[in-house]
Amino acid sequence: VYQILQYVELYQRENRLKPMPIILCGDWNGSKRGHVYKFLRSQGFVSSYDIANQYTDSYADAHKWVSHRNHRGNICGVDFIWLCNPNQARKPMKTSWAEAVFSILKFQLRKVSLSEDDAFTFLKGDNCADSVTYFSFSEALRKVKLIGVPYGLCFQQLQDLWNQVDVDGNGVIDFEVFK
């Protein structure tokens, strides 16, 4: 989804176009609690399903989504139709994308029942110092299958994530910054 929106932005820039309405349709196979849903909402998109049923982003409405069975008989989320009004305020896409990736990382770490302290230890890896380095960060993301073929995050995206977490630019993340 991020790459689709990148291409739209690039097209608009290259052709010197003003922001335009966008309609995204697809098999997102996710619920309202999913990362794709949250990312698109942060970009100013609204779900036509939510509009038609007058649903909000509230927790009370989070369970209200339509499912279907795929070819294996598994229940999957609804195919969303997303609308974006070009006049709608939205977060910078890179910021929103990084938040989505960190949310996925947090989910992966919780899935293996890591506490905050254990997650920090996991991210710092074999590093003797009490900090996370770029190398240990990238190895941790590889272990939870967020980088490397065929998972998706390329070198530049990994570098962008690191630049967002290494806010002071000193090359390490200590526990206080991690929290």
Secondary structure, 3 states (H helix, E strand, C coil): CHHHHHHHHHHHHHCCCCCCCEEEECCCCCCCCCHHHHHHHHCCEEEHHHHHHCCCCCHHHCCCCCEEECCCCCEEECCCEEEECCCCCCCCHHHHHHHHHHHHHHHHHHHCCCCHHHHHHHHHCCCCCCEEEHHHHHHHHHHCCCECCCCCECHHHHHHHHHHHCCCCCCEEEHHHHC
